[in-house]
Structure formats: structure tokens, C-alpha cells
């Protein structure tokens, strides 16, 4: 007896269940990450202003170094999900191990660069004479945990590709708690000062990496996958990551240009910009969670050769992105009177931020589409297109943003330029998904 095809409503419900099951834990794990820095800041802040300033500079350098290698998670998710869709779990885990070995190699390189150049890097960021020694101390010690941080990224990609976002959530929560306890104990209990905070973070990150490795190694043994490094596999992982590295660097350049322009507008503008940027980043976590679900789901469908399933999942996730974007936009508008006083009591900063926040609120549905389609194309392994699209976006955004202070446009004009940037991204991503060229089936792209 032939089974009746699923109705469109039933298909949507199936996609909704998959999206929620993957996106909700992913959101929790994403939110847990910045809490590490917040916990460190809260503990170190009581040591003194110079120590807190040093932590801020060192943390910015570390987060920049680690965020550059976020492709370890993205590329690994797509590659593993394809193998899962093809029904080859052994090859999926083997692919994940290649990403983990690459993370260890890159981590070793970063340590070799950061340890001798830490004082110069701190000076480059404009640290004061009082803050610089603390920043250097924290940076040198924390750099020892970078290989663990990169292993966490790669391992997270492995589990996402295996359609598991709950384990990363549990590990992130455990890591946050361990980090807070270790920091308090080493900073005050052992009287190690800012060095204690750095060691606490290193130990917590190593513990998280170890937890991930236990899960991955168990899976490898269960499915008979080799744990030994494979030069060809590591090289393939690196090649897949290069376009995503270009994409990430281009995006970081956009954010740096926006901050530099805001600084030229005046103290009130840069203060308001930092507040808005922090909110924008927080909203991005919610949208990025849907994108992560997209990476895992699309990769699995394409690996299984189900092009229609991939198309339907893409359409449904876009609907989710728009709906969540609208909800976030309304939330921003309603929470403005409560949100801004949390960061400043300066009425000039508040007055500067209010109209720009309206722009941010209106742009959220656009951001929703961008994040989702970005995740879809990552899941499809369409990294080269994403790289070129982001380079084009950077080339279009830079002159518009740099004209803002020349034309005396103010912070609202700058965030209008940021919205234009998102519109360009949406157009380039929409054209690609509409063309269907991203749909390449099989266990590998």
C-alpha cells in the first residue's frame, strides 16, 4: 500500500519542529558565550579600574582572534550534516575529526604569535601605562586556552552537523558556571589578581574542550571512525574554511568602519553607538540560532539528495526569520524607555540613540532574512559565493559610511547605512537562493 504524500501543512509542522528543536538550544549556547566575559568583568572590576581596563583590551584581542576562526564551526557543520544526510555516520565523524585537528594546529599557531607579541598588541590598542601590564598578563595567560577555544568551535560544528544542539548548550552552561567559580576562587581566594581570572578562563575552556572530545571520541568508536590526523582531510577542511574566513573578515571590517565613523561623530555618538551595537549583537543571537538550524537541516537534506525538502525547509526558515525579526523589532520599540537607562543616565546619549534605535527596530525583519539565507548557503557549502557577496557588501558600505561625518548625518544616518548594508546582503543572498545554484546534492559538495 503506497503511503500518501505529506500535506503542505504537515510538512510545515515537521519543519517547525526541526527548527525549534535545533534553534532553541543553539540560542541558549550562543547567549552563554558572552557571559564568560561578563563574569570576568564583574569579578576583575572589583580589583580596580586599571585591571578592568586591561581585561577589556585583552578580551577584545582574544575575541577578535577567536571570531576570525568561527569558520571551524560553520564549515564543519555543513560537511558533517551532508554525511549524515547521506547515511554515512562514520565518514561524518571522520570529517568532524579533521576539523578538530585543524583547530588544534591553528591554535598552536596563534599561541606562537600572541605570546611574544602580546605587549605590542596591547600597545596597538592604545592601552594606558597603568592598564597595559594587566592587559599583557591576561592576554599571555589566556592565549594558552586558544587551542581549547578553537576545539570547542570545531566540536560544536560536529555536533550541530549531527543534528545535536542540546549537548553544546549543556557544555556552555557548565563552562560558564565553572568559569565563574574558578575566577572567584583564583582571583580572591588564591589572591592571584587578574592572572587568576585568566587562569580560570583557560581551565574552563580546556574543560569544555575535553567534554566535547569525550562525546566525539565516543561517537567515533561507536561508528568505527579513525581518530588519527589525516593530512588530506585537514587540508580539505582548511580549504572549505578559507571562503568563510574571507566572509568573516569582511563582516568584521564593516563593524570596525561603523565604530570608527561613530567615533568621529563625537563622544555622545560613539557612546550611543556602543549601546546600540550591543543590542544589535544580542538580537543577532536569536536570528543566528535559526541560521544554525538552517546549516544543519539544509546540509542533511542535500546530503540525502532531497532537493525539494531543502527548498521547502529554506522557505519555511525564511518565514521564521521574518516572523522573529518582526517580533524583535516590536520588542526594541517597546523596550526603549527601559533599555537605554540600563547603560546611561546622560540625556544627550539617550536622545542620540533613540532615533537610531527606531532604524534598528525597522531593520530586524531584513536581518531575519539575511541570517537565515546566510545559514542556508553555509549549510549548502556555498562558501565561495558567501565570500564574494560579503566583499561586494563591504565595498558598497564603506564609501556610504565614510560620507556620514562629511555630510554631518549623525548616528541615525550611520545606522541607516548599516541597514543599507543588510539590504545589500539580503539582495545578494536572495538572488543566489532563487537561482538554485546552491543546491548541490551528495555526501560532499
Secondary structure by P-SEA (a helix, b strand, c coil): cccccccaaaaaaaaaaaaaaccaaaaaaaaaaaaaaaaaaaaaccccaaaaaaaaaaaaaaaaaaaaaaaaaaaaaaaaaaaaaaccaaaaaaaaaaaaaaaaaaaaaaaaacccaaaaaaaaacccccaaaaaaaaaaaaaaaaaaaaaaaaaaaaaaaaccaaaaaaaaaaaaaaaaaaaaaaacccccaaaaaaaaaaaaaaaaaaaaaaaaaaaaaaacccccccaaaaaaaaaaaaaaaaaaaaaaaaaaaaaaaaaaacaaaaaaaaaaaaaaaaaaaaaaaaaaaaaaaaaaaaaaccaaaaaaaaaaaaaaaaaaaaaaaaaaaaacccccccccccaaaaaaaaaaaaaaaaaaaaaaaaaaaaaaaaaacaaaaaaaaaaaaaaaaaaaaaacccccccaaaaaaaaaaaaaaaaaaaaaaaaacccccccccc
